[in-house]
Amino acid sequence: MSDIHAGPGEIFSLRWHLAVSPGMDHLPSDPAPDPNVLAFIGAERIHPGGLWMAPTMGDGGDLYLIFKARSPGSTILTIGNCFTCPDYYASYRERSIYHVRVG
């Protein structure tokens, strides 16, 4: 488990460098983090060579999951790397777990 420390109102992101593998994605998964402590804002994928360039063979680019720290407290954030999304509940291949502390 990795620790993340943030101040109330701070926006931060988690980054993954992706391989080219159709049908795979990283998403927040259950159990959901405490919504009073942490909010998922969205995701942005940057293709190799920049936002507007075509993907490079063998390189899936970078994925940023963006979050906002809300109120002081702590929560557990689980990110699942899934296959065949959105039917991801039964198909996770790996999970990353973070202990997020806001305050």
Secondary structure, 3 states (H helix, E strand, C coil): CEEEEECCCCEEEEEEEECCCCCEEEEECCCCCCCCCEEEEEEEEECCCCCCCCCCCCCCEEEEEEEEECCCEEEEEEEEEEECCCCHHHCEEEEEEEEEEEC
